[in-house]
Each structure stands twice: as C-alpha cells, then as structure tokens.
Amino acid sequence: MQYGLFLIDVNLRELTTQKSETIPVKMRVRLLKLLLKNNVLTKYFHEKVHQHADDKAMAQDIKLSQLFYNRTTWPRPSDEFNKDLLKQTKMYTTDQLEEMYGKWDIYAKYVFDEKKYRPSPAESDVCSAQLELNEPSLRTQSPPACKVAAYCKLLVEKGSVYGYGLLHRVLLMVVARFSRQCVIFSAKKDKYRTDMYCLMAFNEAEYISTFSFGLPDLMFEQMALCGLLGHAQFFRNYWLKSLLQFQTSEGCFSQNFVTGEFNEKLLREGEDDMWKMNSPMTIMSGQCHGHFTAVAAAALSHALRYILETYY
C-alpha cells in the first residue's frame, strides 16, 4: 500500500505546483485535497513503521519501506510520457495473442503460481533490500553501478517473460534508477531492458483485456511501473473505464464485485486493533484488497499525470 500512496505524491505534487497557472481552480483544489489526504495516510503509515523499528521480525520490510519514504529517498521524477514508444510496440491480433500466451485458464493458473515467478516475491524483496543499502547517487550523468548480488542481476536478465515475475524484473530496475540513481548493468542497457519489458507487458495487457480484464491487479501493476518510465500506451480510456468497475463503494479495489452504498461498519469488521506491517491482503469483508488498491492508486495517479502533462 505504501508504494501506491508514495507514487501519488511523486506524480502529482510537483506537477500540480508547476501547472498551477494553467489548471482550472476547481481541479487544482481537488488535487490539493487529494494530496493532503494522501499525506495523512502516508504519515500514519510511517508513524506505525517507526513504532516497530526495533522488531527484528520486520527488519527487511522496514528496510524496503525506506525506499518509498519521501522525496529525499526518490530524487528522480517520473519520466514524461512518450507517445513514440507506441510506435515501437508490435501489435498482435487476438488469435496471435492467444498463441503467445496460451489458453486463458492455463495462463491465469500460471500467473497465480508464485513458485514460478522469477524473481519470486521473496527474491524480489531480497534484491530490493540490497538496493536500499546503496546510498542515493547525486550523479545524473554516468550513474554508478548498484551494489547487488550477481544472482539479482541474473534474475533481471533472465527471469520470467510475463506475469508478476516480469514486473518484478522491471521493479528492480525502477528502484535502482529512481530511488538510488544507480544502474544494474549500464544506463543504456537498463533503459533498453525496461523499455523491452514494458513493451512485452503491454502485449500481455492487451491479452488480458480480451478476456474481460480478468487480471485487473496485474494490469494496474503494469501501468504503475511502466507509467513511471513514460509508457503512455497503457493509458487507454477504454481500459481505465473498464478497470474502474473493480472499485468498490468504499473506494478500495477488489475482484469481488460489490454494489451498494458506503458502509462504515466494514471499516472495522473482522479486524483487530493490532497494527501489522504485513496485514492480510483482503480486508473489509473482501471489499478492499491491499495490493490491488495500491497498484490501482499508483496507476490512476499516472493517468492524472498524463492528463496534466498533455492538456494543461
């Protein structure tokens, strides 16, 4: 959840200030209210993390949280959206996409099998924690090499070619570039790989969209990561409108379709008062999925950034 909240601030705070003269007053007020609310949520999270700073069981999670703490730990802004990247994307028919990714049921089963990800969630966390140990570089020209284990580089180079594994490869290079301003291979090779992986992710998103957007969490994560790198092709109006159907009346995102009015009782239902950094992914009687909501928040902040960059 922290990553999604953090990217809202990265994407919108500076741009709202830069565009203050051209953004309509009502829109600017709404953006400022959004940023204020986001700041309250982020501050709450950081206070809770600080309270558990001595808990050895949370050591790695706390270390990862430092990567997304504030703008001082993320000195580089998101790349401006580049529509020319779409020209580099090879487009496929529905039949060709199914030939690439296979039958939907088999593909979806693979995507949900964490044991088959490369990097796996655990491997991704270990490598990201190693990146956190690097001091943020001040060199924008000729950035230094990141100090990470050889197997982390191997996972980035030869990992999964679709699903969450592919996005974990992108994430490691994103963290290196934006949070530590260092490179996994070289600036040129890292850019080549992130662009190539995002173009692959776009084709995968097209495939998912043809099956009633059956993996919305994955699509939002593709948008969240590749949006940082300026890949505008993900932000199709039809895709965004279709994915917003997974937002519940409580404002969270869940694949459990829920209709009706906001129910304040759900905010407490089934939850104990003990704050946990690794809280259950699904809370509020299934109406709020933590990871889904986080990547949706990040992706939608990119969509807002795209509108502000393009039209104001």
C-alpha positions as CSV (number, residue, x, y, z in Angstrom):
1,M,0.0,0.0,0.0
2,Q,2.8,2.4,0.8
3,Y,4.2,2.2,-2.7
4,G,0.9,3.3,-4.2
5,L,0.5,6.2,-1.8
6,F,4.0,7.3,-2.4
7,L,3.6,7.4,-6.2
8,I,0.6,9.6,-5.9
9,D,2.8,12.2,-4.3
10,V,5.7,11.6,-6.8
11,N,3.3,12.0,-9.7
12,L,1.1,14.9,-8.6
13,R,2.7,17.2,-6.1
14,E,5.4,18.8,-8.2
15,L,3.2,18.8,-11.3
16,T,0.3,20.5,-9.5
17,T,2.7,23.3,-8.5
18,Q,4.3,23.6,-12.0
19,K,0.8,23.7,-13.6
20,S,-0.8,26.0,-11.0
21,E,-1.4,28.8,-13.5
22,T,-3.0,26.6,-16.2
23,I,-5.0,24.1,-14.2
24,P,-8.6,25.2,-13.5
25,V,-9.1,26.4,-9.9
26,K,-11.7,23.6,-9.1
27,M,-9.4,21.0,-10.4
28,R,-6.4,22.4,-8.5
29,V,-8.4,22.5,-5.3
30,R,-9.4,18.8,-5.7
31,L,-5.8,17.8,-6.4
32,L,-4.6,19.6,-3.3
33,K,-7.2,17.9,-1.2
34,L,-6.2,14.6,-2.6
35,L,-2.5,15.3,-1.8
36,L,-3.4,16.4,1.7
37,K,-5.4,13.3,2.4
38,N,-2.6,11.2,0.9
39,N,-0.1,12.9,3.2
40,V,-2.2,12.0,6.2
41,L,-2.3,8.3,5.2
42,T,1.4,8.2,4.5
43,K,2.2,9.9,7.8
44,Y,0.1,7.4,9.6
45,F,2.0,4.5,7.9
46,H,5.4,6.0,8.7
47,E,4.5,6.5,12.3
48,K,3.5,2.9,12.7
49,V,6.7,1.7,11.0
50,H,8.7,3.9,13.4
51,Q,7.0,2.3,16.4
52,H,8.1,-1.1,15.2
53,A,11.7,-0.1,14.3
54,D,13.2,-2.5,16.9
55,D,11.1,-5.5,15.8
56,K,13.7,-7.8,14.2
57,A,10.9,-9.8,12.5
58,M,10.0,-6.7,10.5
59,A,13.6,-5.7,9.7
60,Q,13.5,-6.5,5.9
61,D,10.0,-5.0,5.5
62,I,11.1,-1.8,7.3
63,K,14.2,-1.6,5.1
64,L,12.0,-1.9,2.0
65,S,9.8,0.8,3.3
66,Q,12.7,3.2,3.3
67,L,12.8,3.1,-0.5
68,F,9.4,4.7,-0.6
69,Y,9.7,7.0,2.4
70,N,9.7,10.6,0.9
71,R,11.1,12.5,-2.0
72,T,14.6,12.6,-0.5
73,T,14.7,8.9,-1.0
74,W,13.3,9.2,-4.5
75,P,15.1,12.2,-6.1
76,R,14.3,11.4,-9.7
77,P,10.8,12.4,-11.1
78,S,8.8,10.1,-13.3
79,D,9.7,10.2,-17.0
80,E,7.5,12.4,-19.2
81,F,5.0,10.3,-21.2
82,N,6.4,9.4,-24.6
83,K,3.8,8.5,-27.2
84,D,6.5,7.5,-29.6
85,L,7.0,4.3,-27.5
86,L,3.8,3.0,-29.0
87,K,5.4,3.1,-32.4
88,Q,8.0,0.6,-31.1
89,T,5.2,-1.8,-29.9
90,K,4.4,-4.7,-32.1
91,M,0.7,-5.2,-32.3
92,Y,-1.0,-8.6,-32.4
93,T,-4.4,-9.9,-33.2
94,T,-6.5,-11.8,-30.6
95,D,-5.6,-15.1,-32.2
96,Q,-1.9,-14.2,-32.2
97,L,-2.0,-13.1,-28.5
98,E,-3.7,-16.4,-27.6
99,E,-1.0,-18.3,-29.4
100,M,1.7,-16.3,-27.5
101,Y,0.1,-16.7,-24.0
102,G,-1.9,-19.9,-24.4
103,K,-5.4,-20.7,-23.3
104,W,-6.7,-18.3,-20.6
105,D,-7.3,-20.8,-17.9
106,I,-3.7,-22.2,-18.2
107,Y,-2.2,-18.7,-18.4
108,A,-4.2,-17.4,-15.3
109,K,-3.2,-20.5,-13.3
110,Y,0.5,-19.8,-14.1
111,V,0.1,-16.1,-13.1
112,F,-1.2,-17.0,-9.7
113,D,1.5,-19.6,-9.0
114,E,4.1,-17.6,-7.1
115,K,6.5,-20.5,-7.1
116,K,7.0,-20.0,-10.9
117,Y,7.8,-16.3,-10.7
118,R,11.4,-15.3,-11.4
119,P,12.1,-13.2,-9.4
120,S,9.8,-14.7,-6.9
121,P,8.2,-12.3,-4.3
122,A,10.9,-13.3,-1.8
123,E,13.7,-12.9,-4.3
124,S,12.4,-9.5,-5.4
125,D,12.3,-8.4,-1.7
126,V,15.8,-9.6,-1.0
127,C,17.2,-7.8,-4.1
128,S,15.3,-4.7,-3.4
129,A,16.6,-4.7,0.2
130,Q,20.1,-4.9,-1.2
131,L,19.4,-1.8,-3.4
132,E,18.3,0.0,-0.2
133,L,21.8,-0.4,1.2
134,N,23.1,1.8,-1.7
135,E,23.4,5.5,-0.9
136,P,21.4,7.6,-3.4
137,S,23.8,8.9,-6.0
138,L,23.9,12.6,-7.0
139,R,25.4,11.7,-10.4
140,T,22.7,12.1,-13.1
141,Q,25.3,11.7,-15.8
142,S,27.2,8.4,-15.8
143,P,25.4,6.9,-12.7
144,P,27.4,4.3,-10.7
145,A,26.8,0.6,-10.7
146,C,24.4,-0.6,-8.0
147,K,25.9,-2.9,-5.4
148,V,23.7,-6.0,-5.6
149,A,24.4,-9.7,-5.7
150,A,25.2,-11.4,-9.0
151,Y,22.0,-13.5,-8.8
152,C,19.9,-10.4,-8.6
153,K,21.4,-9.2,-11.9
154,L,20.8,-12.7,-13.4
155,L,17.1,-12.6,-12.3
156,V,16.7,-9.2,-14.0
157,E,18.5,-10.5,-17.1
158,K,16.9,-14.0,-17.4
159,G,13.7,-14.0,-15.4
160,S,10.0,-14.5,-16.3
161,V,8.7,-13.2,-19.5
162,Y,5.2,-12.5,-18.4
163,G,3.0,-12.1,-15.3
164,Y,4.3,-10.7,-11.9
165,G,7.7,-12.2,-12.5
166,L,8.3,-9.9,-15.5
167,L,7.1,-6.9,-13.4
168,H,9.5,-7.8,-10.6
169,R,12.3,-7.5,-13.1
170,V,11.1,-4.1,-14.0
171,L,10.6,-3.1,-10.4
172,L,14.3,-3.8,-9.5
173,M,15.5,-1.5,-12.3
174,V,12.9,1.1,-11.4
175,V,14.0,1.2,-7.8
176,A,17.7,1.3,-8.9
177,R,17.1,4.2,-11.2
178,F,14.6,6.4,-9.3
179,S,15.4,5.7,-5.7
180,R,19.2,5.2,-5.8
181,Q,20.1,6.6,-9.2
182,C,22.4,3.7,-9.9
183,V,22.4,1.1,-12.7
184,I,22.0,-2.7,-12.7
185,F,24.0,-3.1,-15.9
186,S,24.6,0.3,-17.5
187,A,22.3,3.3,-18.2
188,K,21.9,2.3,-21.8
189,K,21.3,-1.4,-21.1
190,D,18.9,-0.7,-18.2
191,K,16.8,1.6,-20.4
192,Y,16.8,-1.0,-23.2
193,R,15.6,-3.7,-20.9
194,T,13.0,-1.6,-19.1
195,D,11.5,-0.5,-22.4
196,M,11.6,-4.0,-23.8
197,Y,10.0,-5.5,-20.7
198,C,7.3,-2.8,-20.7
199,L,6.5,-3.4,-24.4
200,M,6.1,-7.1,-23.5
201,A,3.9,-6.2,-20.6
202,F,1.7,-4.1,-22.9
203,N,1.1,-7.0,-25.2
204,E,0.2,-9.1,-22.1
205,A,-2.2,-6.3,-21.0
206,E,-3.9,-6.5,-24.4
207,Y,-4.3,-10.2,-24.0
208,I,-5.8,-9.7,-20.5
209,S,-8.2,-7.1,-21.9
210,T,-9.6,-9.5,-24.4
211,F,-10.7,-11.8,-21.5
212,S,-12.9,-9.3,-19.7
213,F,-10.0,-7.7,-17.9
214,G,-9.7,-10.9,-15.8
215,L,-6.5,-9.9,-14.1
216,P,-7.1,-6.3,-13.1
217,D,-4.5,-6.3,-10.4
218,L,-1.8,-7.3,-12.8
219,M,-2.9,-4.7,-15.4
220,F,-2.8,-1.9,-12.8
221,E,0.7,-3.1,-11.7
222,Q,1.8,-2.9,-15.4
223,M,0.5,0.6,-15.6
224,A,2.0,1.6,-12.2
225,L,5.6,0.5,-13.1
226,C,5.7,1.3,-16.9
227,G,3.9,4.6,-16.3
228,L,7.0,5.7,-14.3
229,L,9.0,5.1,-17.4
230,G,6.8,7.2,-19.7
231,H,4.9,4.4,-21.5
232,A,1.7,6.2,-22.4
233,Q,0.3,3.3,-24.5
234,F,-1.1,1.7,-21.3
235,F,-3.5,4.6,-20.5
236,R,-6.3,3.9,-23.0
237,N,-9.6,5.4,-22.0
238,Y,-11.5,2.2,-22.5
239,W,-9.0,0.2,-20.4
240,L,-9.2,2.7,-17.5
241,K,-13.0,2.8,-17.5
242,S,-13.2,-1.0,-17.6
243,L,-10.7,-1.4,-14.7
244,L,-12.6,1.2,-12.6
245,Q,-15.5,-1.3,-12.4
246,F,-13.4,-3.1,-9.8
247,Q,-13.6,-0.1,-7.4
248,T,-16.0,-0.7,-4.6
249,S,-18.3,1.8,-2.9
250,E,-15.8,2.1,-0.1
251,G,-13.2,3.4,-2.6
252,C,-10.9,0.3,-2.4
253,F,-10.4,-2.1,-5.2
254,S,-11.4,-5.8,-5.2
255,Q,-12.2,-8.5,-7.7
256,N,-15.3,-9.3,-5.5
257,F,-17.9,-7.2,-7.3
258,V,-19.8,-5.3,-4.6
259,T,-22.7,-2.9,-5.1
260,G,-24.5,-0.6,-2.8
261,E,-23.7,2.4,-0.6
262,F,-20.7,3.1,1.6
263,N,-20.9,1.0,4.7
264,E,-18.8,2.5,7.6
265,K,-19.2,-0.7,9.7
266,L,-17.0,-2.6,7.2
267,L,-14.0,-0.4,8.2
268,R,-13.7,-2.3,11.4
269,E,-15.4,-5.6,10.6
270,G,-13.1,-8.6,11.1
271,E,-10.0,-6.5,12.0
272,D,-8.2,-6.5,15.3
273,D,-6.6,-3.4,16.8
274,M,-3.0,-4.6,16.4
275,W,-1.4,-2.9,13.5
276,K,0.7,-5.2,11.3
277,M,3.0,-4.2,8.5
278,N,2.2,-7.4,6.6
279,S,-1.6,-7.2,7.1
280,P,-3.9,-9.5,5.3
281,M,-4.3,-8.7,1.6
282,T,-8.1,-8.7,1.8
283,I,-9.9,-6.7,4.5
284,M,-13.3,-5.1,5.0
285,S,-15.2,-8.3,4.2
286,G,-13.4,-8.6,0.9
287,Q,-14.2,-5.1,-0.3
288,C,-10.6,-3.9,0.0
289,H,-7.6,-5.8,-1.4
290,G,-4.4,-4.1,-0.2
291,H,-2.1,-4.9,-3.2
292,F,-4.8,-4.3,-5.8
293,T,-5.7,-0.9,-4.2
294,A,-2.1,0.1,-4.0
295,V,-1.3,-0.5,-7.7
296,A,-4.6,1.0,-8.7
297,A,-3.8,4.2,-6.8
298,A,-0.4,4.4,-8.5
299,A,-1.7,3.7,-11.9
300,L,-4.5,6.2,-11.6
301,S,-2.1,8.9,-10.4
302,H,-0.2,8.2,-13.7
303,A,-3.4,8.7,-15.6
304,L,-3.9,12.1,-13.9
305,R,-0.3,13.0,-14.6
306,Y,-0.8,12.1,-18.3
307,I,-3.8,14.4,-18.5
308,L,-2.0,17.3,-16.7
309,E,1.1,16.9,-18.9
310,T,-0.8,16.6,-22.2
311,Y,-3.7,19.0,-21.8
312,Y,-2.5,21.7,-19.3
